[in-house]
Amino acid sequence: MMIDKGILLELKRIFGNRIIVNKDSLYVYASDAMCEFRTLPTAVIFPKTTEEVAKLMKIAYEHEIPIYPRGGGTSLSGASMVLDSRGIVVSFTKMNKLLNVYLKDLQALAEAGITIDELNLHLSQYGVFFPPDPASSPAATLGGCIAMNSGGVRAIKYGVVRNWILGLELVLPNGKVVRTGMGVFKRVAGYDLTQLIIGSEGTLALITKALIKLAPIPKYRVAMYGFFESERIAAETIYDLIISGIDLTAAEFLDRVTLRALGGFMGFKYTGNAMVLIEISGNDVDFLKRELERAKRIFKEHKALEIKESKSEEEYLAIWKIRKGAAPALASLKPKYLVLDPTVPISKVPDLVEMINRVCEKYGIICGTFGHMGDGNVHPNLLYDPRDRDEVERMKKAAHEIMVETIRMGGTISGEHGIGIEKAELFKKEAGELYEVLQQLKKVFDPKNILNPGKIFIK
């Protein structure tokens, strides 16, 4: 059933040329970075103000029209996928302003559609930044990152998005505008609705603005990497770095398949079967040197085959280019890959890596694993050819088993990418008896189930 023409005319009156209904243009918004399938929405709307979002939601609520919020479309779990052709995609990319910087309070107010890189570019002139750094930061929007509680390589030091949000401006499914939180770093006054919305994947409310915390940009930073004989030794190295108390800004891991892919993709020269990359940053250069020496000792205790540190900003960027090249390098090995993000207690990370390799070997699937091992989160990339039905089925079985085993290890099936549609079935297993409570909570906020329907919960 299509949306009534009268409703579309009303939306065109409100949004003018900021509504797309042309099928060729709609195709762009029929999927996200997961790209498993495509469903064309009825329309895509680009609001510029909170008031416009509220008007849209009042119409959608009255006529029970599914609404699919979208930031940069970088979700890897299908969180912004359209599931109902009657649905309307709400793109926040035109709500992209940094509205105010409260430098004395280390806070800023920004609209939901500003990208993380653009936000930090503006903030850099004040000597501050927003620390969460998802890999998709050039395209990922602030609102999208809040909705997904994004992480990134700096999470070991700075935490994830929820650690940097003080308040939100929201539009509820019925069109009511509410504001949560306030500009203080500590507050214990009633239910914390700000934290409830963070990570809710656009299923409870639409985020239009955010009051964020800021951090001073460190004066100095250094990156260092080392190669190791096996993935397990590399994982144990990272664990020892963490429990030593070294002030790590990042602690990344790359396995043998990823290194091999990087060698072919960008000519990266390596030795051994695994790589550990760390960053240390701060304002005291002598402290950085001492911490780096402590890290080198731990690398050597684990018999690092080679160690290299950055001596300049150019070398620092070159080292991080290696890590940022991991995903595109793996993409060069097979036409497609499914990326997972299991997360376990840090003491179990070596076992997690071995389990992933064991499962993928069992199903004959090539898997390249890299990720933020410093906080127990890795990204197995299961490579496959979508034209090979047998390989697709084996890939799905391997992915399912990895997630089931992660739950058995006391971990979660998603450390950063979210549930979306990809992990909805297994999320029920992970949530257990809490699942029903969460469904009831969804009904309180969205009784007509019009906000991002079909996400998180099994349809």
C-alpha positions in Angstrom: 0.0 0.0 0.0 1.4 3.4 -1.0 1.2 6.6 0.9 -1.9 8.7 0.0 -1.1 11.4 -2.7 -2.6 14.0 -0.5 0.0 13.3 2.2 2.8 13.6 -0.3 1.5 16.9 -1.5 1.4 18.2 2.1 5.0 17.0 2.6 6.0 18.8 -0.6 4.4 21.9 0.6 6.4 21.8 3.8 9.8 20.7 2.3 9.7 22.0 -1.2 12.7 20.8 -3.2 14.0 19.0 -0.1 11.9 15.9 -0.8 13.0 13.2 -3.2 10.4 10.9 -4.8 12.2 10.1 -8.1 13.0 6.4 -8.2 16.5 6.8 -9.6 17.4 9.1 -6.7 15.6 7.0 -4.1 17.9 4.1 -5.1 20.8 5.8 -3.3 18.9 5.6 0.0 17.6 2.1 -0.4 20.5 0.6 1.6 23.4 1.5 3.9 26.9 0.2 4.2 25.6 -3.3 5.0 24.2 -3.5 1.4 22.5 -6.9 1.9 19.5 -5.9 -0.1 17.7 -2.7 -1.3 14.1 -1.5 -0.6 13.1 1.8 -2.2 11.3 4.2 0.2 8.4 6.3 -0.8 10.4 9.5 -0.3 13.5 10.9 1.2 13.2 14.2 3.2 15.9 16.6 4.2 14.8 18.8 7.1 16.7 21.9 8.1 15.2 22.6 11.5 13.8 20.7 14.5 10.4 22.3 13.8 10.3 20.6 10.4 11.2 17.3 11.9 8.3 17.7 14.4 5.9 18.5 11.5 7.0 15.4 9.7 6.6 13.2 12.7 3.1 14.5 13.5 2.0 13.6 9.9 3.8 10.2 10.1 2.2 9.4 13.5 -1.3 10.3 12.4 -1.1 8.1 9.3 1.2 5.4 10.7 4.0 6.0 8.1 7.3 4.2 8.9 10.2 6.6 9.4 13.8 5.6 8.8 16.3 8.1 10.2 19.6 8.3 8.3 22.9 10.1 9.0 25.8 9.2 6.7 24.5 5.8 5.8 27.6 4.1 7.2 25.9 1.5 9.4 27.4 -1.9 9.1 24.5 -3.7 10.8 21.7 -2.4 8.5 20.5 0.1 11.1 19.4 2.6 8.5 18.1 0.1 5.9 14.6 0.6 4.6 12.4 -2.4 5.3 8.9 -1.0 4.2 8.4 0.6 0.8 5.8 2.9 2.4 8.5 4.3 4.6 10.1 7.7 4.5 13.8 8.2 5.0 14.7 11.3 7.0 18.2 12.4 6.1 19.8 14.9 8.6 22.6 15.9 6.4 21.3 19.5 6.0 21.2 19.9 9.8 24.9 20.1 9.9 25.9 23.2 12.0 28.2 23.6 15.0 25.9 26.0 16.8 27.9 27.1 19.8 31.2 26.4 21.6 31.3 26.9 25.3 35.1 26.8 25.6 35.3 27.6 29.3 33.0 24.7 30.1 34.6 22.3 27.5 31.2 21.9 25.8 29.6 22.5 22.4 26.2 22.4 20.9 25.8 20.9 17.4 23.1 19.7 15.0 22.7 16.0 14.4 23.8 16.0 10.7 27.4 17.4 11.1 30.0 14.8 10.4 32.6 13.9 13.0 35.5 15.1 10.9 33.7 18.4 10.1 32.9 18.8 13.8 36.5 18.3 14.8 37.8 20.6 12.0 35.7 23.4 13.5 36.7 22.6 17.1 40.4 22.4 16.3 40.6 26.2 16.0 39.8 26.3 19.7 42.4 23.7 20.7 39.7 21.1 21.6 38.1 18.0 20.0 35.3 15.4 20.3 37.3 12.2 21.0 35.1 9.4 19.6 36.5 8.4 16.2 34.7 5.8 14.2 36.5 4.6 11.1 33.8 6.2 9.0 34.3 9.7 10.6 34.5 11.5 7.2 30.9 10.5 6.5 29.5 9.4 9.9 27.2 12.1 11.5 27.1 13.1 15.1 23.4 12.0 15.3 24.1 8.7 13.7 27.1 8.1 16.1 24.9 8.9 19.1 22.1 6.6 17.8 24.6 3.8 17.4 26.9 4.6 20.4 29.9 4.5 18.1 33.4 3.7 19.3 36.7 3.8 17.4 40.4 3.3 17.9 40.7 5.8 20.8 38.0 4.1 22.9 40.6 2.5 25.2 41.5 6.0 26.5 38.4 8.2 25.9 35.6 5.7 25.9 32.8 5.7 23.4 30.2 8.2 22.3 28.0 7.8 25.4 30.8 9.1 27.5 30.8 12.5 25.7 27.1 13.4 25.5 25.6 15.7 28.1 22.2 16.4 26.6 20.0 15.9 23.5 17.2 17.6 21.7 14.7 14.9 20.5 11.6 14.6 18.5 9.3 11.9 19.7 7.2 9.7 17.4 4.1 11.9 18.0 6.0 15.0 17.0 6.6 16.4 20.5 10.0 18.1 21.0 11.9 17.3 24.3 15.3 18.1 25.7 17.3 15.8 27.9 20.3 16.4 30.2 22.1 19.7 30.8 25.5 21.4 30.7 27.0 19.7 33.8 29.4 16.8 34.1 27.6 15.3 37.0 23.8 15.0 37.5 21.7 12.6 39.5 18.2 13.8 39.1 15.6 11.3 37.8 15.9 8.9 35.0 18.8 9.5 32.6 16.9 9.6 29.3 20.0 10.9 27.5 21.8 7.6 28.1 18.7 5.7 27.2 18.5 7.3 23.7 22.3 6.7 23.0 22.6 3.4 21.2 18.9 3.0 20.6 19.4 3.0 16.8 16.7 5.5 16.0 13.9 3.3 17.4 12.8 5.6 20.3 13.2 9.2 19.1 14.9 11.3 16.4 18.0 13.2 17.5 18.2 16.8 16.2 20.8 18.4 18.4 23.4 17.3 20.9 25.3 19.0 23.8 28.7 17.4 23.8 31.7 17.3 26.1 35.1 18.3 24.6 38.7 17.4 25.5 41.9 19.5 24.9 43.9 18.3 21.9 47.1 16.6 23.1 50.3 18.5 22.2 52.3 15.3 21.4 51.5 11.9 20.0 53.5 8.9 18.9 52.6 5.7 17.1 54.5 2.4 17.3 53.9 -1.1 15.9 55.5 -4.5 16.2 55.2 -7.8 14.4 54.7 -11.1 16.3 55.0 -14.8 15.5 51.3 -15.5 16.1 48.0 -13.9 16.7 47.8 -15.3 20.2 51.2 -13.7 21.2 50.1 -10.4 19.7 46.8 -10.5 21.7 48.7 -11.4 24.9 51.1 -8.5 24.2 48.1 -6.1 24.2 46.7 -7.6 27.4 50.1 -7.0 29.1 50.2 -3.5 27.8 46.8 -2.8 29.4 47.4 -4.3 32.8 50.8 -2.6 33.0 49.0 0.8 33.3 50.6 2.4 30.3 48.5 5.4 29.2 47.4 4.0 25.8 45.4 6.1 23.4 44.9 3.2 21.0 45.9 -0.5 20.9 45.1 -2.2 17.6 45.5 -5.7 16.2 45.9 -7.0 12.7 46.1 -10.8 11.9 48.0 -12.6 9.2 45.2 -12.5 6.6 44.9 -8.8 7.0 48.7 -8.3 6.8 48.8 -10.4 3.6 46.0 -8.3 2.1 47.9 -5.1 3.0 51.0 -6.4 1.4 49.2 -7.0 -1.9 47.0 -3.9 -1.7 49.5 -1.2 -0.7 52.9 -2.9 -0.8 53.2 -3.0 3.0 56.3 -5.0 4.1 55.8 -7.1 7.2 57.2 -10.2 8.9 55.5 -12.7 11.2 51.8 -13.4 11.4 50.3 -10.6 13.5 50.8 -6.9 14.2 50.2 -4.7 17.2 49.8 -0.9 16.7 49.7 1.4 19.7 49.4 5.2 20.2 50.4 7.2 23.2 49.5 10.9 23.5 49.7 13.7 26.0 51.1 17.1 26.9 54.4 16.1 28.5 57.0 14.9 26.0 59.1 13.3 28.7 56.2 11.3 30.0 55.5 10.1 26.4 59.0 8.9 26.0 58.9 7.0 29.3 55.6 5.3 28.4 56.9 4.4 25.0 60.0 2.8 26.5 57.8 0.8 28.8 55.7 -0.4 25.9 58.9 -1.3 23.9 60.0 -3.5 26.8 56.7 -5.4 26.8 56.9 -5.8 23.0 60.4 -7.3 23.4 59.3 -9.6 26.3 56.8 -11.1 23.8 59.6 -11.5 21.3 58.5 -8.9 18.8 60.2 -9.6 15.4 60.4 -5.9 14.5 59.5 -2.7 16.2 59.0 0.7 14.5 57.9 4.0 16.1 57.0 7.4 14.5 59.7 10.1 14.8 57.7 12.8 13.0 54.1 13.7 12.2 54.6 12.3 8.7 55.7 9.0 10.1 52.8 9.0 12.6 50.3 9.4 9.8 52.0 6.8 7.6 51.7 4.2 10.4 48.0 4.9 10.9 47.5 4.7 7.1 48.4 1.0 7.5 45.6 0.5 10.0 43.1 2.5 8.0 43.9 0.5 4.9 42.9 -2.8 6.6 39.3 -2.9 5.4 39.9 -1.8 1.8 42.8 -4.3 1.6 40.6 -7.2 2.7 37.9 -6.0 0.2 40.5 -6.7 -2.6 40.6 -10.4 -1.8 36.9 -11.2 -2.4 33.9 -9.4 -3.9 32.2 -9.0 -0.5 32.8 -9.4 3.2 30.6 -9.5 6.3 32.2 -7.6 9.2 31.3 -8.6 12.8 32.3 -6.9 16.1 32.3 -9.4 18.9 33.6 -8.0 22.2 34.7 -9.9 25.3 36.4 -9.2 28.6 40.0 -8.2 27.9 41.5 -11.3 29.5 39.6 -13.5 27.0 40.7 -11.7 23.8 43.4 -14.2 23.0 40.8 -17.0 23.2 38.4 -14.9 21.1 41.0 -14.6 18.3 41.7 -18.3 18.3 38.0 -19.1 18.3 37.4 -16.9 15.3 40.2 -18.6 13.4 39.0 -22.1 14.4 35.4 -21.4 13.3 36.3 -19.9 9.9 38.7 -22.8 9.2 35.9 -25.2 10.0 33.6 -23.7 7.4 36.4 -23.0 4.9 35.9 -19.2 5.0 38.8 -16.7 4.6 38.7 -14.3 7.5 40.8 -11.3 8.2 40.6 -10.0 11.7 41.6 -6.6 13.0 40.3 -4.2 15.6 40.4 -2.3 18.8 41.8 -5.2 20.9 42.6 -2.7 23.7 38.9 -2.7 24.8 38.2 -6.3 23.9 36.6 -5.5 20.5 37.8 -7.1 17.2 36.4 -7.1 13.7 36.4 -10.5 11.9 35.8 -9.8 8.2 34.3 -13.0 6.6 35.2 -12.8 2.9 32.9 -14.4 0.3 31.6 -14.3 -3.2 27.9 -13.6 -3.3 27.7 -15.6 -6.6 28.8 -18.7 -4.8 25.7 -19.9 -2.9 27.5 -22.6 -1.1 30.2 -20.1 0.2 27.4 -17.7 1.2 25.8 -20.3 3.3 29.1 -21.4 4.9 29.9 -17.7 5.7 26.5 -17.3 7.4 27.0 -20.4 9.5 30.5 -19.2 10.5 29.2 -15.8 11.4 26.4 -17.3 13.5 28.8 -19.6 15.3 31.2 -16.8 16.1 28.5 -14.8 17.7 27.1 -17.7 19.7 30.5 -18.6 20.9 31.1 -14.9 21.9 28.0 -15.0 24.1 29.2 -18.2 25.7 32.5 -16.5 26.5 30.6 -13.8 28.4 30.9 -11.3 25.6 28.5 -9.3 23.4 27.7 -9.8 19.8 28.2 -6.0 19.2 30.8 -3.7 20.7 30.2 -0.8 18.3 28.2 -1.6 15.1 24.9 -2.2 16.8 22.2 -4.7 16.3 20.2 -3.3 13.3 18.8 -6.2 11.3 22.0 -8.2 11.0 22.1 -9.4 14.7 18.4 -9.1 15.7 17.9 -12.8 16.0 21.0 -13.4 18.2 20.3 -10.3 20.2 17.3 -12.0 21.7 19.6 -14.8 22.9 22.1 -12.4 24.4 19.4 -10.2 26.1 17.6 -13.2 27.6 14.8 -12.2 30.0 15.6 -8.6 29.5 14.3 -8.8 25.9 10.7 -8.4 26.8 11.4 -5.5 29.0 13.2 -3.7 26.1 10.3 -4.4 23.8 7.9 -2.9 26.3 10.1 0.2 26.6 10.0 0.5 22.8 6.2 0.5 23.0 6.1 3.2 25.6 8.1 5.6 23.3 6.7 4.4 20.0 3.3 2.7 20.4 2.6 2.7 16.7 6.0 1.3 15.9 6.8 3.9 13.2 10.4 4.7 14.2 12.9 2.5 12.4 10.6 -0.5 12.6 12.3 -3.9 12.3 15.5 -2.9 13.9 17.0 -4.4 17.1 14.0 -6.6 17.6 13.0 -9.6 15.4 10.3 -8.4 13.0 
